[in-house]
Amino acid sequence: MARLERLTVYPVKGLDGIDLESADVLEGGTVARDREFALFDAAGDVLNGKRTDRVHALETDFDSETSVLLVEAPDGETREFDLDADRERAESWFSDFFDEDLSLERDASLGFVDRREMGPSVVSTATLETVASWFDEMTLEGARRRLRANIEVGGVDPFWEDRFVGADAPAFEIGDVRFEGVTPCGRCVVPQRDPDTGEPIEGFREQFVRKREVTFPEWADADAFDHYYSLMIITRVRDRDRGTRLRVDDPVETVETQ
């Protein structure tokens, strides 16, 4: 049976994610705590993995109840930052680490997601397993950390999510929350890098595109995809379902739209 397998948010944009058992959909249509904080430089540009592979040198954890961020740096020491009460100290430490003047901003109503008019990213477990099989250097958990989806659906076929974008695409429901596919997610440089070391897989993009093309499902709408360097979809939660809670193990059902 199709089910919500994993629910992952990335409290500080560009840093490690945390798995949750449940989370609310915010009124803005995103998952609570996802990209709630982000580091910005003096020009107002965000610092993330697209911009620097230095983010892979950090191992982070986040307590969603207390907003305490733990950061283990390459020197082996772990720093603790209370992002509710002492954000300035975190700003100072990250500024020193990245050698830039950075501010740590917060948006609890929507988060600093890339596509602020859209909602959660969705992929299936089978899709991640398939992609991991394309590269000797990649595991299932590694694929999860490279591709950074919010919602992972189990009990379905590889590339299940592709059916929800394009002309006459159906929607799907997780528990009481309805999702509509908006667009495939074109990938950046981040998935080619080892999430721990930042070491890239040689020829990653070319291999990915070849494999994606030959495994592209015949039932998906190819016109909805600009290129084959795309994986997972970005969705929109309908307005009346915002404020509703998602829970791991919630059933997932396809819904034909009118």
Solvent accessible surface area in square Angstrom, and as a share of the most:
residue,aa,sasa,rsa
1,M,175,0.78
2,A,19,0.14
3,R,69,0.25
4,L,0,0.00
5,E,55,0.25
6,R,63,0.23
7,L,0,0.00
8,T,18,0.10
9,V,0,0.00
10,Y,10,0.04
11,P,1,0.01
12,V,2,0.01
13,K,18,0.08
14,G,13,0.13
15,L,7,0.04
16,D,36,0.19
17,G,28,0.27
18,I,20,0.10
19,D,82,0.42
20,L,29,0.14
21,E,133,0.60
22,S,34,0.22
23,A,6,0.05
24,D,48,0.25
25,V,1,0.00
26,L,39,0.19
27,E,128,0.57
28,G,28,0.27
29,G,1,0.01
30,T,3,0.01
31,V,1,0.01
32,A,23,0.18
33,R,44,0.16
34,D,4,0.02
35,R,36,0.13
36,E,9,0.04
37,F,0,0.00
38,A,0,0.00
39,L,1,0.00
40,F,37,0.15
41,D,23,0.12
42,A,93,0.72
43,A,86,0.66
44,G,49,0.47
45,D,80,0.41
46,V,41,0.24
47,L,3,0.02
48,N,15,0.08
49,G,7,0.07
50,K,105,0.44
51,R,95,0.35
52,T,33,0.19
53,D,79,0.41
54,R,108,0.39
55,V,9,0.05
56,H,22,0.10
57,A,39,0.30
58,L,10,0.05
59,E,110,0.49
60,T,14,0.08
61,D,77,0.40
62,F,14,0.06
63,D,64,0.33
64,S,33,0.21
65,E,153,0.69
66,T,69,0.40
67,S,0,0.00
68,V,30,0.17
69,L,3,0.02
70,L,67,0.33
71,V,0,0.00
72,E,68,0.30
73,A,8,0.06
74,P,88,0.56
75,D,90,0.47
76,G,50,0.48
77,E,108,0.48
78,T,82,0.48
79,R,57,0.21
80,E,101,0.45
81,F,2,0.01
82,D,49,0.25
83,L,0,0.00
84,D,78,0.41
85,A,83,0.64
86,D,48,0.25
87,R,65,0.24
88,E,120,0.54
89,R,118,0.43
90,A,0,0.00
91,E,41,0.18
92,S,64,0.41
93,W,44,0.16
94,F,0,0.00
95,S,20,0.13
96,D,114,0.59
97,F,25,0.10
98,F,20,0.08
99,D,128,0.66
100,E,60,0.27
101,D,108,0.56
102,L,9,0.04
103,S,37,0.24
104,L,3,0.01
105,E,72,0.33
106,R,83,0.30
107,D,25,0.13
108,A,61,0.47
109,S,79,0.51
110,L,29,0.14
111,G,1,0.01
112,F,36,0.15
113,V,23,0.13
114,D,83,0.43
115,R,73,0.27
116,R,104,0.38
117,E,114,0.51
118,M,28,0.13
119,G,11,0.11
120,P,2,0.01
121,S,8,0.05
122,V,0,0.00
123,V,0,0.00
124,S,0,0.00
125,T,20,0.12
126,A,17,0.13
127,T,0,0.00
128,L,3,0.02
129,E,87,0.39
130,T,29,0.17
131,V,2,0.01
132,A,10,0.08
133,S,88,0.57
134,W,23,0.08
135,F,13,0.06
136,D,151,0.78
137,E,111,0.50
138,M,15,0.07
139,T,90,0.52
140,L,52,0.26
141,E,78,0.35
142,G,12,0.12
143,A,0,0.00
144,R,43,0.16
145,R,79,0.29
146,R,8,0.03
147,L,4,0.02
148,R,42,0.15
149,A,15,0.12
150,N,7,0.04
151,I,0,0.00
152,E,9,0.04
153,V,0,0.00
154,G,3,0.03
155,G,64,0.61
156,V,29,0.17
157,D,91,0.47
158,P,55,0.35
159,F,7,0.03
160,W,16,0.06
161,E,0,0.00
162,D,0,0.00
163,R,76,0.28
164,F,1,0.01
165,V,5,0.03
166,G,37,0.35
167,A,80,0.62
168,D,143,0.74
169,A,23,0.18
170,P,21,0.13
171,A,1,0.00
172,F,0,0.00
173,E,37,0.17
174,I,1,0.00
175,G,28,0.27
176,D,116,0.60
177,V,0,0.00
178,R,53,0.19
179,F,0,0.00
180,E,68,0.30
181,G,22,0.21
182,V,46,0.26
183,T,36,0.21
184,P,17,0.11
185,C,9,0.06
186,G,33,0.32
187,R,32,0.12
188,C,41,0.24
189,V,54,0.31
190,V,19,0.11
191,P,1,0.01
192,Q,46,0.20
193,R,24,0.09
194,D,43,0.22
195,P,21,0.13
196,D,87,0.45
197,T,99,0.57
198,G,8,0.08
199,E,115,0.52
200,P,73,0.46
201,I,14,0.07
202,E,172,0.77
203,G,36,0.35
204,F,4,0.02
205,R,127,0.46
206,E,102,0.46
207,Q,45,0.20
208,F,1,0.00
209,V,43,0.25
210,R,141,0.51
211,K,71,0.30
212,R,1,0.01
213,E,93,0.42
214,V,118,0.68
215,T,49,0.29
216,F,35,0.15
217,P,15,0.09
218,E,170,0.76
219,W,115,0.40
220,A,13,0.10
221,D,41,0.21
222,A,57,0.44
223,D,137,0.71
224,A,27,0.21
225,F,21,0.09
226,D,140,0.72
227,H,83,0.37
228,Y,69,0.26
229,Y,6,0.02
230,S,5,0.03
231,L,0,0.00
232,M,11,0.05
233,I,0,0.00
234,I,12,0.06
235,T,0,0.00
236,R,89,0.32
237,V,0,0.00
238,R,53,0.19
239,D,111,0.57
240,R,187,0.68
241,D,11,0.06
242,R,53,0.19
243,G,49,0.47
244,T,40,0.23
245,R,98,0.36
246,L,0,0.00
247,R,126,0.46
248,V,31,0.18
249,D,80,0.42
250,D,25,0.13
251,P,59,0.37
252,V,10,0.06
253,E,110,0.49
254,T,67,0.39
255,V,29,0.17
256,E,128,0.58
257,T,65,0.38
258,Q,219,0.97
